[in-house]
């Protein structure tokens, strides 16, 4: 199934390319940077048991509620439809103060209605509200049936170490200055890129999505690197400047 979220750097156009690289014998997969989950949902549809982790608690709360009770989630989201621009910014202010379940509900509302970000980082326009936070998007939530997937809160070091023998798909923050993710970019600030490399160099069985930059190419020069051609961005109007680094 397609991810219900709009996500910066989302891999909806890259799903076929990435899943084709996963060995046929893989039955379990761990995703330490779950985000919008496009690749992970495709793997779950293939019958692979997927465990996802993410550091952004509202996003994790959304996925947990969607997996547990999509009808109730849709009903709670419905209360905010249609959404005005003023309501968007009010919800953005109160979002972080809500209890966990409510954070998950508001995450979806703000995610669908925002541009240039996911929730706390995004802005709002009349077009983003009317074209993206739609009744059809809410209806798709209501009818979601997802199997073979669990999502938990956790950082990449803990999640990788917790599953020493499981295949990994990793889509970490890129080596760029960005505030598109989390709470005003909180999940990108100070990301330990070298620490991720140190975790991966000691294990076999992973695919890593990264931005194509000299630092990444030098750090992972001993691995197979693919330069894919797909569209990306919130409006799918840019050509990929990404690489896939493979150790299978």
N, C-alpha and C positions, 0 to 999 in steps of 0.2 A: 504494500500500500504506500501511497505518497504521504510524506510528513504533513501533519496539519499546521505546522509552524512555518513562518517566514524567518529565515535565519541568514545573517551575514556570513558569507563563505560557505553557505549550504552546498551540499553535493548532489542535489537532485539531478542535474544534468550529467553527473559523473558516475552515477550508480552502476551502469552497465560496465563501464571500463574497470572500475575498482572491484566489483564482485567477480568479474571474470578472472581476476588475478588470484583469488582465494582458492587454494587447493580443494579439489573435490572431496577429499577425505576429512576436511574440517567439519566437526560437529558442534564445537563450542567456540564462541568468540567473545572477547572482552573489548569494550570501547571506553578508554579512560577519559575521552572528551566527547560526550554524547551529543550535546547541542541539539540540533534539529533532527538528528537521527535518520537521515535519508538512507545512507548505506546500511545502517544497522537494521532498519525495518525491512529492507530488501533481503538481507541475510536471514532474518527471522521468518520471512515468507518462504524461504528455501528450506526451512526446517532446521536451521542452525539455532542452537540455544545461545541467546545473546544476553550478556550482562553489561549494562551501561553505567557509567559514572559521570558526574559533573559537579563542579564546585559552586554553581549558581543555584542556590536553594529554591528560589521561586520556579525555575525551570524544572528541577527535580520534582517539586510538589505537583506541577502540572502533569508530568508524565505518570507519576504514581496514581493520581486521581483518574487520568484517562484509562490507565490499565485496569484499575479496580472498578470503576463505575462511570462509564462514558455517558450514560443517560443523565445521571445527576449532574455531572460536569456541564453538559450541554444546557440543562435547565438553569443552572446557576449563571452561566454565561449569557443566556437569553435575556436575563434581567437587565443587561447593559446595552441591549440592542433596541433601537439604533443609538449610536453614540455621538455626542457632539464634541467639537474640538475642546470646549471648556471642560467638559467632563473628563476627557482624556488626560488633560494636565492635572486635574484634581486627583484622579486615580493614580497618576504617576507619583504625586506627592505622598499619598497615603499608603502606597503599595508596600513599602518596607516595614510599615508598622502593623500590618495585618498578621493574623495567625496563619499557620502554615497552609492549611487548605485554601484559605482565601487568597493567599499569595499565588497559588497555582491557578486559580480562576482568573484573577486579574492579570497574571502573566499572559494568558492566552488573549484576553481582550486587548491589552496594550500591544502585544506582539503583532496581532493582525492589523491594528489601526495605525501603527507607527511606520515611519520611513527612516532609513539610514541607521537602523539599530534594532534591538529586540524588544526591550521594554523601557528600563530606566534610562537607556542611552538614546532612544529614538525621539524624533520630533513627530508632529502631527499636522496634516493638512486635510482639507475637505475631500480631496481625491483619495488620500490614503485611507480615510475612514469609509467612504462610500464604496470604494473599489475592492477593499481588502477585508474589512470586518463586515462580512456579508451573512445573510441568512443561510446561504448554501454552505459557508464555512462552518457555521454552528451545526447545521444538519449533518455534515460529515462527521463531526465529533460524536454526535448522538449514535451514529451507526458504526462507529469504529469497533472492530474485533481484532485484537492483536494477541497473538500467541508467541511463545518462545522468547519472551522479552521481560526482563526486570531492569529497573533503573534505580540507582542508589546515589546518595551524596558521598563524594570522596575525591581526593586529589589523585593525580596520576601515579605518584610514587607508591602510595598505599594500594591502589587498585592493581597496578602491575605486579607488585610483590605478592598480593593476595592470590594471584592466579599464575603460578610460575610455569605451568605447562600448557596454557591455553593460548590459542592464536589471538593476536592483537590487531585491531584496526585503530589507528591513531590519527586524529585531526586536530593537532594542538594549535594554540595561538601562533600566528605567524611572526616572523622576525621583522615586524613593522610597527610603527607607532599608530595605534588604533584605539578608539574609545567606543567601538560599536557593540561591545559585548558586556554583559553583566550590568552592574550598577555604576554607570559612568566609566565603563572600561575596567572595572575592578578585577575582572578575571584575567586581564592581560598584563596588568602592571607587574613588572618585576618577574615575569615568567622565567623559570629556570630551564632554558633551552639546553645548556650543557648537561644539566642533571638528567634531562630526558634522554639525551644521547648516551650517558653513562648507564642508564637503566637498560637501554635497548642493545647496547654492544655486548652484553653478557647473555643474550638469549636469542633463540632461533624462532622464526615463525611470526612475522609481522609485516604489515603494510602501513606506511606513514605518508600522509598528505602534508605538504609544506609549500610555502611560497618559494618561487624560483629566485634565489639571491645568492651571491658569492659565498656568504657565510654558511648557508645550508649546504651548498654543493661541496665546499671544502670539508665541512664537518662529517659528511656522510659519503666521502669520495670512495670508500672501499666497498660500497654497496651498489647494487643495480639501481639506476635512476632512470625513470621514464618521464618524458616531457609530453604530457597529454594535450589534446586539443578539444576543449569544451568551453561552453559559455558559463559565466558565473555572475555574481552580483545580485542585488535584490531585484533588479529588473532584467536579469539575464542578457545584458547588452554589452558585456565585455568578454574579450577572449582570455582564456586561462593564462595566468602567469604562475602556474603551480607546477610542482613536480610530485611524482609518486616514487617513494624510496622503498625498495622491496628486499626482504630477507625471508624467503620461504624455503 
